[in-house]
């Protein structure tokens, strides 16, 4: 971490400034300190399609450096802001080595997710690079029933307790999950709030997949599931319990 901090430099940006242009060679990786940054792609007809935006947090530009590919999207500053940048050479020397080690572990976790089984190998690797490690102590609330669903979790180490509120307003345990399991996956395909709460049992280490990062890399999860059209409805029934529960999907 100290090496990374020493290698980065600040870049001030103005409102409307194009930080990254689609199709250009990747030269820098950026971490947002302040400001709002919009991600978009430009089609052959010249029209812009907005993919999302980050405000006062987040990072971008890593994929072009990792895979020696042109920039896949453009990034525009929607306000004055401040970025911290790292050059391609430094990024590959310090960050890439550790990223490949992390990828080997995370790829095994992603392969277990039924709704993502139609991903191509390179798409799965991209998602591995987007996963964020998180740690929780005994009793910590990881997700809360009723809260906004912002992503899904993969358990690397430890056990979690899943609870749901009954008709009397009491929290009842409905399951326990451990190494290799995942939860919160509905965040990838529906806007509905969290259906249950999840607590850490002892020390827990998870990998978090942000839904905004997922869609920035691969688009809507439903489109990925539809690739295997014959299995599409069967997957939805497994996820939601019955056809009657399949609603409000993206």
TORVEX-487365 format. One record per residue (C-alpha): residue number from 1; x, y, z. Coordinates in Angstrom, 2 decimals. Each point is the difference from the previous one (the first is absolute). Example, Ala and Ser with C-alpha at 12.3 -4.5 7.8 and 13.67 -1.06 7.14 Angstrom:
residues 2
- 1	12.30	-4.50	7.80;
- 2	1.37	3.44	-0.66;
//
This chain:
residues 250
- 1	0.00	0.00	0.00;
- 2	2.84	2.39	0.79;
- 3	1.54	-0.72	-3.41;
- 4	-3.30	0.78	-1.69;
- 5	-0.47	3.28	1.88;
- 6	3.54	1.13	-0.77;
- 7	-0.51	-0.75	-3.70;
- 8	-3.22	2.00	-0.46;
- 9	-0.37	3.67	-0.88;
- 10	-2.94	2.40	0.16;
- 11	-1.87	1.15	-3.12;
- 12	-2.50	2.85	0.21;
- 13	-2.87	-0.05	-2.51;
- 14	-2.53	2.57	-1.18;
- 15	-3.71	-0.48	-0.66;
- 16	-0.52	-1.55	-3.45;
- 17	3.60	-1.20	-0.32;
- 18	0.44	-3.35	-1.78;
- 19	2.29	-2.05	2.24;
- 20	-0.03	-3.17	-2.14;
- 21	-1.01	-0.31	-3.65;
- 22	-1.46	-3.23	-1.39;
- 23	2.45	-1.70	-2.35;
- 24	3.15	1.70	1.35;
- 25	2.93	-1.95	1.42;
- 26	-0.07	-0.45	3.77;
- 27	2.62	2.11	1.74;
- 28	-1.25	0.61	3.55;
- 29	-2.11	-1.56	2.73;
- 30	-2.09	2.49	2.02;
- 31	-1.42	0.14	3.53;
- 32	-2.70	2.61	0.67;
- 33	0.54	2.29	2.96;
- 34	-2.66	2.60	-0.80;
- 35	-2.51	0.73	-2.74;
- 36	-2.53	-1.78	-2.20;
- 37	1.18	-2.04	-2.98;
- 38	-2.26	-1.41	-2.73;
- 39	0.75	-3.17	-1.99;
- 40	-1.35	-0.33	-3.55;
- 41	0.58	-1.71	-3.33;
- 42	-0.47	1.56	-3.44;
- 43	-1.74	-2.12	-2.62;
- 44	0.71	-0.12	-3.72;
- 45	-2.81	2.52	-0.50;
- 46	1.80	2.44	2.30;
- 47	-2.60	-0.26	2.77;
- 48	1.19	-0.25	3.60;
- 49	-1.30	-2.76	2.29;
- 50	0.43	0.76	3.71;
- 51	1.30	-2.98	2.01;
- 52	0.07	1.60	3.45;
- 53	1.87	2.43	2.19;
- 54	2.03	0.24	3.22;
- 55	-0.03	2.88	2.47;
- 56	2.82	0.69	2.51;
- 57	1.16	-3.64	-0.04;
- 58	0.88	-2.84	-2.35;
- 59	2.69	-0.73	-2.56;
- 60	0.29	-0.61	-3.73;
- 61	2.42	-0.62	-2.85;
- 62	1.47	-3.26	1.26;
- 63	-1.25	-2.38	-2.70;
- 64	1.86	1.64	-2.89;
- 65	3.22	-0.22	2.01;
- 66	-0.54	-3.60	1.06;
- 67	-0.86	-1.40	-3.42;
- 68	1.95	2.37	-2.30;
- 69	-3.25	0.92	-1.73;
- 70	-1.38	3.37	-1.19;
- 71	-2.33	1.85	2.37;
- 72	-3.40	-1.69	-0.16;
- 73	-1.93	3.11	1.11;
- 74	0.40	3.73	0.53;
- 75	0.01	1.81	3.35;
- 76	-1.10	3.62	0.33;
- 77	0.15	2.26	3.06;
- 78	-3.45	1.33	0.82;
- 79	1.42	2.38	2.58;
- 80	3.31	1.39	1.15;
- 81	1.91	-2.76	1.69;
- 82	3.22	-1.62	1.09;
- 83	1.49	-3.35	-1.10;
- 84	3.05	-1.96	1.07;
- 85	1.77	-1.62	-2.93;
- 86	2.46	-2.86	-0.45;
- 87	1.95	-0.65	-3.20;
- 88	-0.28	-3.19	-2.02;
- 89	3.55	-1.10	0.89;
- 90	-0.49	0.43	3.74;
- 91	-3.47	-1.56	-0.08;
- 92	1.26	-3.15	-1.69;
- 93	3.02	-0.30	2.30;
- 94	-1.80	0.47	3.31;
- 95	-3.68	-0.79	-0.49;
- 96	-0.22	-2.53	-2.80;
- 97	2.04	-2.69	1.73;
- 98	-2.34	-0.02	2.99;
- 99	-3.08	0.23	-2.22;
- 100	0.87	-3.26	-1.75;
- 101	0.37	-1.77	3.34;
- 102	-3.38	1.32	1.10;
- 103	-1.58	-1.02	-3.31;
- 104	0.83	-3.70	0.48;
- 105	-1.95	-0.07	3.27;
- 106	-2.94	2.09	-1.20;
- 107	-0.48	-1.84	-3.29;
- 108	-0.86	-3.17	1.93;
- 109	-2.64	1.92	1.97;
- 110	-1.62	1.47	-3.12;
- 111	-0.21	-3.37	-1.72;
- 112	-2.46	-1.17	2.69;
- 113	-2.58	2.71	-0.80;
- 114	-2.75	-1.55	-2.13;
- 115	-1.18	3.26	-1.55;
- 116	3.52	0.78	-1.25;
- 117	0.80	-3.39	-1.50;
- 118	-0.29	1.34	-3.57;
- 119	2.82	2.51	0.49;
- 120	2.95	-0.27	-2.35;
- 121	3.38	-0.64	1.62;
- 122	1.24	3.56	-0.58;
- 123	-3.25	1.43	1.44;
- 124	0.40	-2.10	3.14;
- 125	3.57	1.24	0.37;
- 126	-1.18	3.60	-0.33;
- 127	-2.47	-0.57	2.83;
- 128	2.74	-1.56	2.14;
- 129	1.96	3.22	-0.33;
- 130	-3.06	2.00	1.07;
- 131	-0.59	-1.96	3.24;
- 132	0.85	1.83	3.22;
- 133	1.19	-1.83	3.16;
- 134	-1.80	0.82	3.26;
- 135	0.39	-1.26	3.58;
- 136	-2.58	-0.23	2.79;
- 137	0.21	-0.85	3.70;
- 138	-2.32	-2.21	2.05;
- 139	-3.54	1.39	0.07;
- 140	0.56	2.65	-2.70;
- 141	-3.00	0.77	-2.21;
- 142	1.07	-0.58	-3.61;
- 143	-3.30	0.75	-1.71;
- 144	-3.27	1.18	1.55;
- 145	-3.47	-1.13	-1.00;
- 146	-1.79	2.82	-1.84;
- 147	3.14	1.90	-0.98;
- 148	0.88	0.87	-3.57;
- 149	1.70	-2.87	-1.83;
- 150	3.36	1.27	-1.25;
- 151	1.86	-3.25	-0.74;
- 152	0.62	-3.64	0.85;
- 153	2.47	-1.77	2.31;
- 154	2.22	-3.08	-0.30;
- 155	1.20	-1.67	3.20;
- 156	3.74	-0.65	-0.10;
- 157	0.34	-0.97	3.64;
- 158	-2.36	-0.36	2.95;
- 159	-3.73	-0.46	0.59;
- 160	-2.97	2.37	-0.28;
- 161	-3.48	-0.23	1.50;
- 162	-3.01	0.96	-2.17;
- 163	-3.12	1.28	1.79;
- 164	-3.44	1.18	-1.11;
- 165	-2.67	1.95	1.90;
- 166	-3.19	-1.99	0.66;
- 167	-3.59	1.24	0.35;
- 168	0.61	0.85	3.68;
- 169	2.96	2.22	-0.85;
- 170	2.50	-2.51	1.36;
- 171	3.20	-0.92	-1.82;
- 172	0.19	-3.74	-0.65;
- 173	3.05	-1.82	-1.31;
- 174	-0.72	-1.67	-3.34;
- 175	3.43	-1.27	-1.04;
- 176	3.76	0.05	0.50;
- 177	2.56	0.33	-2.78;
- 178	3.73	-0.70	0.02;
- 179	3.13	-0.12	-2.20;
- 180	-0.75	0.11	-3.72;
- 181	-3.66	1.03	0.39;
- 182	-1.45	3.32	-1.16;
- 183	-2.93	2.25	0.89;
- 184	-1.67	3.24	-1.13;
- 185	0.01	-1.09	-3.65;
- 186	-3.47	1.46	-0.65;
- 187	1.68	3.42	0.00;
- 188	1.30	-0.82	-3.48;
- 189	-3.45	-0.51	-1.54;
- 190	-2.64	1.89	2.00;
- 191	-0.48	3.39	1.65;
- 192	-1.83	-1.55	2.97;
- 193	1.35	0.69	3.54;
- 194	1.91	-2.68	1.89;
- 195	-2.29	-2.93	0.85;
- 196	1.99	-1.07	3.10;
- 197	2.73	1.07	2.40;
- 198	3.43	-1.63	0.17;
- 199	2.27	-0.03	3.07;
- 200	3.60	-1.14	0.44;
- 201	0.56	-3.04	2.24;
- 202	3.55	0.46	1.21;
- 203	2.58	1.55	-2.32;
- 204	-1.21	0.10	-3.60;
- 205	1.81	0.88	-3.21;
- 206	-2.06	0.68	-3.14;
- 207	0.42	1.29	-3.54;
- 208	-2.52	2.69	-0.97;
- 209	-1.27	0.51	-3.55;
- 210	-1.46	3.48	-0.46;
- 211	-3.02	-0.05	-2.33;
- 212	1.07	3.29	-1.62;
- 213	3.43	-1.43	-0.76;
- 214	-1.61	-3.17	-1.36;
- 215	-2.21	1.92	-2.43;
- 216	2.83	2.32	-1.01;
- 217	2.05	-3.04	-1.04;
- 218	-2.64	-2.39	-1.39;
- 219	-3.37	1.75	-0.23;
- 220	-3.24	-1.24	1.64;
- 221	0.21	-3.45	1.60;
- 222	-3.33	-1.01	-1.58;
- 223	1.54	0.35	-3.48;
- 224	2.78	-2.40	1.03;
- 225	-2.50	-2.53	1.32;
- 226	-1.96	0.14	-3.27;
- 227	3.00	-1.27	-1.94;
- 228	-0.99	-3.51	1.07;
- 229	-3.63	0.53	-0.94;
- 230	-1.05	-3.59	0.66;
- 231	1.20	0.25	3.61;
- 232	-1.18	3.59	0.50;
- 233	-3.44	-0.65	1.55;
- 234	1.31	-2.93	2.03;
- 235	2.71	2.25	1.52;
- 236	-2.56	2.68	0.88;
- 237	-2.25	-2.52	1.76;
- 238	2.99	-1.29	2.01;
- 239	0.90	3.56	1.03;
- 240	-3.50	1.30	0.81;
- 241	-1.69	-3.22	1.18;
- 242	-2.88	0.00	-2.50;
- 243	-1.18	1.69	-3.18;
- 244	-2.44	2.09	2.06;
- 245	2.91	1.64	1.82;
- 246	1.77	1.07	-3.20;
- 247	-0.78	3.72	-0.27;
- 248	1.60	3.45	-0.08;
- 249	2.99	-1.36	-1.89;
- 250	2.42	2.16	-1.93;
//
